[in-house]
Amino acid sequence: MKVGIIGGGIIGLSSAYYLNKAGHHVTIIDQGDLTTGCSFGNAGMIVPSHIIPLAAPGMISKGIRWMFNSTSPFYVKPRLRGDLIKWGYHFYKSATKEHIAKSAPSLKELSLFSKSMYQQLAKELPFDFGYHERGLLMLYKTKETEHEEAEMATLAKQHGLEAYVISASEVQKLEPDVKVDVRGGIYFPGDAHITPQLLVSQLINYLKEQGVVFQTNTTVNDFIIENGTIKSLMTSTQDFEFDEVIIATGSWSGGVAARLGLSIPMQAGKGYSFTLPQVEKNVCIPSIFLEARVAVTPMGDSLRFGGTMEITGVNHSISMNRVKGIVEAIPTYYPEMKVALPEVKDVWHGLRPCSPDGLPYIGRSSKLKNLTIATGHSMMGLSQGPGTGKLVSEIIDQGNLSVNLAAFNPQRFDF
Ligand SMILES: Cc1cc2nc3c(=O)[nH]c(=O)nc-3n(C[C@H](O)[C@H](O)[C@H](O)COP(=O)(O)OP(=O)(O)OC[C@H]3O[C@@H](n4cnc5c(N)ncnc54)[C@H](O)[C@@H]3O)c2cc1C
C-alpha cells in the first residue's frame, strides 16, 4: 500500500521503519527539515519506570506554586483560548488516583514493548545509536520528595517493575566519578538510554536507502475527504494521494486533526536542553533531579541536561531564565560540577506533544477509514517511539496488536 506519514519525528520515523519492513511504499511529509521537531535534542531516556501520567494528583497545586517563579520547571501561560481551556478542563478531570490506577498498566505495557523494540533495533540496525541499559536514578534532596518517591517505588514494584530505594552512599557508589549531594534515590535498573540525534539522523539516512520518500519543507494544510476516506492531502508544495494516512505531527496534531473534523486536545510543552561536550569525569547512570525536575543523561563523552515544561502554545522563544533554573540546579546535586549558563545558540528546545490525560493517542480513526493517529506521547515519545511505530504497522496490516490500545483511543475526547 501507499502510506503517507505526516510528521517525521521519532513517531513518524519509527512507523516508517516498520511499515517499510512490512513491504509498504512509505512517504514522510514534514513541514521542516526533520531537525526542528521534538525528537532531536531530548534527554534520550527509555523509561518503562515512568508509569504515572503527567496528569496526576498534586500536579495542579505544584504547578500553581511554580507558575509564580520565572526559573521554575513548570509554567502555563494564561490565555483565553478555547483549546487551552478544553485541555485544562480534561487535565483537571484526569488528575486523580483513579486515573493513575487505570493508566499505569497501559503505560507500562507500551513502554516495555517499546524497550523490547529498542533492544531489537540495537541489534538489527547497521549503525550505533548509543543504546545502553544502565537504569535510571531518581535523586532527591528533601524528606517530602523521599516520601513521594518511596510511594512511587512501591507502586512500580506492585506493577512488577524493579525499583530500589537507596541511600546517599549507595547512590555515590553507583556514580564513582561524580560527587553527588542527595538525601537518597530510587534506582530503576530496567531503564535504558540512547543518544537521540544519533538515532534520528542515521535512521533518516537508512530509511532513504530503503526507499522511504521524504518530502521535507512541505506543510500539510488541508485534506479532501470523499465517502469517509481521505482522498488527498493538500500541502504547501503539491497534492498527494495515499491508501493510508498516519498523523504523527506531535504538538501540531490538534490543528491537523481539526482539519479532519476530529478533536485531539493537545498542548505543546516546551522544554530545553544543553549538552556539555567531552566531560572528563562523567556521570554513569541517567538521573532525574526530582525537586528541580532536571534530566541528566550521559551520551558518550558528553553530558546532556534537560528540563522545564512551558505550556505556552506552539512558539519557539527561549526563556533563558528557565535555562538558568536548570544550570543553578546542577551544583546542588553535583557539588563539584560548576556549569556556566550556555549561550542562547547552544540551547536546544523541543515541543512535547502533551495530551491532557498524559496518555498518547494511538489507533485507527473511527470516522475516517484510512486514517491512523499516533501522537501525544508528552514526556515519553522517545521511549515509546519504536513500540508505537510497530503498533502503527500492525494496525495498517490488520494483524494482531502487540499491546492493548484501549487506553490510547484517539477518539476518547471526541464528543
Ligand atoms: C527537554 C526534553 C527532554 C525530553 N526527554 C525525553 C526523554 O528522555 N525520553 C522520552 O521518551 N521523551 C523525552 N522527551 C519527549 C520527546 O522528545 C517527545 O515526546 C517526542 O520527540 C515526540 O515525538 P513526535 O514524533 O511525536 O513529535 P516531533 O518530534 O515534534 O515530530 C512531529 C513532526 O511533525 C511535523 N509536522 C507538524 N505539523 C505538520 C504539518 N501540518 N505538515 C507536515 N509536518 C508537520 C513537525 O515538523 C515535526 O517534525 C523530551 C522532550 C523535551 C522537550
The ligand as a MOL file (V3000), in Angstrom:
LIG
                    3D

  0  0  0     0  0            999 V3000
M  V30 BEGIN CTAB
M  V30 COUNTS 53 58 0 0 0
M  V30 BEGIN ATOM
M  V30 1 C 13.7660 18.7560 27.0370 0
M  V30 2 C 13.0870 17.4870 26.6210 0
M  V30 3 C 13.5320 16.2750 27.0920 0
M  V30 4 C 12.8830 15.0890 26.7270 0
M  V30 5 N 13.3870 13.9140 27.1640 0
M  V30 6 C 12.7760 12.7520 26.8210 0
M  V30 7 C 13.2910 11.5080 27.2630 0
M  V30 8 O 14.3180 11.4530 27.9400 0
M  V30 9 N 12.6220 10.3660 26.9310 0
M  V30 10 C 11.4710 10.3980 26.1730 0
M  V30 11 O 10.8910 9.3450 25.9450 0
M  V30 12 N 10.9820 11.5670 25.7120 0
M  V30 13 C 11.5970 12.7480 26.0180 0
M  V30 14 N 11.1030 13.9340 25.5700 0
M  V30 15 C 9.8580 13.9230 24.8010 0
M  V30 16 C 10.0870 13.5080 23.3560 0
M  V30 17 O 11.1510 14.2740 22.8080 0
M  V30 18 C 8.7980 13.7100 22.5420 0
M  V30 19 O 7.7290 13.0330 23.1570 0
M  V30 20 C 8.9580 13.1490 21.1280 0
M  V30 21 O 10.0880 13.6860 20.4930 0
M  V30 22 C 7.7280 13.4490 20.2930 0
M  V30 23 O 7.9340 12.8940 19.0230 0
M  V30 24 P 6.9020 13.1370 17.8450 0
M  V30 25 O 7.3850 12.3700 16.6750 0
M  V30 26 O 5.5090 12.8650 18.3350 0
M  V30 27 O 6.9380 14.7230 17.5980 0
M  V30 28 P 8.0450 15.6120 16.8640 0
M  V30 29 O 9.3990 15.0760 17.0390 0
M  V30 30 O 7.7940 17.0170 17.2850 0
M  V30 31 O 7.6740 15.4370 15.3330 0
M  V30 32 C 6.4880 15.9690 14.7900 0
M  V30 33 C 6.8270 16.3830 13.3720 0
M  V30 34 O 5.6020 16.7360 12.7040 0
M  V30 35 C 5.9120 17.7860 11.7970 0
M  V30 36 N 4.6390 18.4630 11.4690 0
M  V30 37 C 3.7780 19.0430 12.3230 0
M  V30 38 N 2.7120 19.5490 11.6500 0
M  V30 39 C 2.9180 19.2800 10.3440 0
M  V30 40 C 2.1670 19.5560 9.1520 0
M  V30 41 N 0.9820 20.2020 9.1740 0
M  V30 42 N 2.6800 19.1570 7.9560 0
M  V30 43 C 3.8730 18.4990 7.9030 0
M  V30 44 N 4.6190 18.2150 9.0090 0
M  V30 45 C 4.1420 18.5930 10.2100 0
M  V30 46 C 6.8880 18.6580 12.5790 0
M  V30 47 O 7.6660 19.4690 11.7290 0
M  V30 48 C 7.7290 17.6220 13.3280 0
M  V30 49 O 8.9280 17.3070 12.6330 0
M  V30 50 C 11.7320 15.1330 25.8840 0
M  V30 51 C 11.3020 16.3520 25.3930 0
M  V30 52 C 11.9610 17.5290 25.7440 0
M  V30 53 C 11.4660 18.8280 25.1800 0
M  V30 END ATOM
M  V30 BEGIN BOND
M  V30 1 1 1 2
M  V30 2 1 2 3
M  V30 3 2 2 52
M  V30 4 2 3 4
M  V30 5 1 4 5
M  V30 6 1 4 50
M  V30 7 2 5 6
M  V30 8 1 6 7
M  V30 9 1 6 13
M  V30 10 2 7 8
M  V30 11 1 7 9
M  V30 12 1 9 10
M  V30 13 2 10 11
M  V30 14 1 10 12
M  V30 15 2 12 13
M  V30 16 1 13 14
M  V30 17 1 14 15
M  V30 18 1 14 50
M  V30 19 1 15 16
M  V30 20 1 16 17
M  V30 21 1 16 18
M  V30 22 1 18 19
M  V30 23 1 18 20
M  V30 24 1 20 21
M  V30 25 1 20 22
M  V30 26 1 22 23
M  V30 27 1 23 24
M  V30 28 2 24 25
M  V30 29 1 24 26
M  V30 30 1 24 27
M  V30 31 1 27 28
M  V30 32 2 28 29
M  V30 33 1 28 30
M  V30 34 1 28 31
M  V30 35 1 31 32
M  V30 36 1 32 33
M  V30 37 1 33 34
M  V30 38 1 33 48
M  V30 39 1 34 35
M  V30 40 1 35 36
M  V30 41 1 35 46
M  V30 42 1 36 37
M  V30 43 1 36 45
M  V30 44 2 37 38
M  V30 45 1 38 39
M  V30 46 1 39 40
M  V30 47 2 39 45
M  V30 48 1 40 41
M  V30 49 2 40 42
M  V30 50 1 42 43
M  V30 51 2 43 44
M  V30 52 1 44 45
M  V30 53 1 46 47
M  V30 54 1 46 48
M  V30 55 1 48 49
M  V30 56 2 50 51
M  V30 57 1 51 52
M  V30 58 1 52 53
M  V30 END BOND
M  V30 END CTAB
M  END
